[in-house]
Amino acid sequence: MWYPFLSSAGSCASLARRGRMEENNRDVCSVDGFSVSFFRAFRLFNRFLHLFLGISLVVVAGLTFWIFFRDIYYALVNPDQLIYGLLHALGTLLILWTISELIATEIRCLGGERVQVAVFVDVAIAATLRKLLIGDIENTGVEAKLVNLAALVVLGLVRWALTCQPFSRKKEG
């Protein structure tokens, strides 16, 4: 459990019943009782916040689906703009993949797992890839493309460092 003092075995009442608490520490129990209530309320608010974020991500995913299919439709209706339309659709697909990763992270978080930093690096990689793809359509300068490419290399190295076995904090059975 994230807050060990919230468990029933560590509550002030159970400690007092077991006789492990000294007389001068009884005042701490009233403060701890407030702390326990505060942290429970805070955790409940956090769960509602994550639920709101999850629902919002589902709505955004639906809207992104609509944009993706609209991009495909416009690419097929305007054959002279086929390449640009497909690149826009690919950029939208990268956004959809990012939203999917965030939804999966929210599911894991609501299930009680910790959020992995690598997810945010993946989101940054997808956004940088999209910038590189869309940069050809928007006629960005060579300097901007080089900066995005350098950022992509750095993000790739950070992602590799996060998932490298000696640096990862995976539980071993």
KARA-V600116 format. One record per residue. N is the residue number from 1. RES is the residue in one letter. BURIAL is # if it has 9 or more other C-alpha atoms within 8 Angstrom, else .. Layout:
# KARA-V600116
<<N	RES	BURIAL> <N	RES	BURIAL>>
This chain:
# KARA-V600116
<<1	M	.> <2	W	.> <3	Y	.> <4	P	.> <5	F	.> <6	L	#> <7	S	#> <8	S	.> <9	A	.> <10	G	#> <11	S	#> <12	C	#> <13	A	.> <14	S	#> <15	L	#> <16	A	#> <17	R	.> <18	R	.> <19	G	.> <20	R	.> <21	M	#> <22	E	.> <23	E	.> <24	N	.> <25	N	.> <26	R	#> <27	D	.> <28	V	.> <29	C	#> <30	S	.> <31	V	.> <32	D	#> <33	G	#> <34	F	.> <35	S	.> <36	V	#> <37	S	.> <38	F	.> <39	F	.> <40	R	#> <41	A	.> <42	F	.> <43	R	.> <44	L	.> <45	F	.> <46	N	.> <47	R	#> <48	F	.> <49	L	.> <50	H	#> <51	L	#> <52	F	.> <53	L	#> <54	G	#> <55	I	.> <56	S	.> <57	L	#> <58	V	#> <59	V	.> <60	V	#> <61	A	#> <62	G	.> <63	L	.> <64	T	#> <65	F	#> <66	W	.> <67	I	#> <68	F	#> <69	F	#> <70	R	.> <71	D	#> <72	I	#> <73	Y	.> <74	Y	#> <75	A	#> <76	L	.> <77	V	.> <78	N	.> <79	P	.> <80	D	.> <81	Q	.> <82	L	#> <83	I	.> <84	Y	#> <85	G	#> <86	L	#> <87	L	#> <88	H	#> <89	A	#> <90	L	.> <91	G	#> <92	T	#> <93	L	#> <94	L	#> <95	I	#> <96	L	#> <97	W	.> <98	T	#> <99	I	#> <100	S	#> <101	E	#> <102	L	#> <103	I	#> <104	A	.> <105	T	#> <106	E	#> <107	I	#> <108	R	#> <109	C	#> <110	L	#> <111	G	.> <112	G	.> <113	E	.> <114	R	.> <115	V	.> <116	Q	.> <117	V	.> <118	A	#> <119	V	#> <120	F	.> <121	V	#> <122	D	#> <123	V	#> <124	A	#> <125	I	#> <126	A	#> <127	A	#> <128	T	#> <129	L	#> <130	R	#> <131	K	#> <132	L	#> <133	L	#> <134	I	#> <135	G	#> <136	D	.> <137	I	.> <138	E	.> <139	N	.> <140	T	.> <141	G	.> <142	V	.> <143	E	.> <144	A	.> <145	K	#> <146	L	.> <147	V	.> <148	N	#> <149	L	#> <150	A	.> <151	A	#> <152	L	#> <153	V	.> <154	V	.> <155	L	#> <156	G	#> <157	L	.> <158	V	#> <159	R	#> <160	W	.> <161	A	.> <162	L	#> <163	T	#> <164	C	.> <165	Q	.> <166	P	.> <167	F	.> <168	S	.> <169	R	.> <170	K	.> <171	K	.> <172	E	.> <173	G	.>>
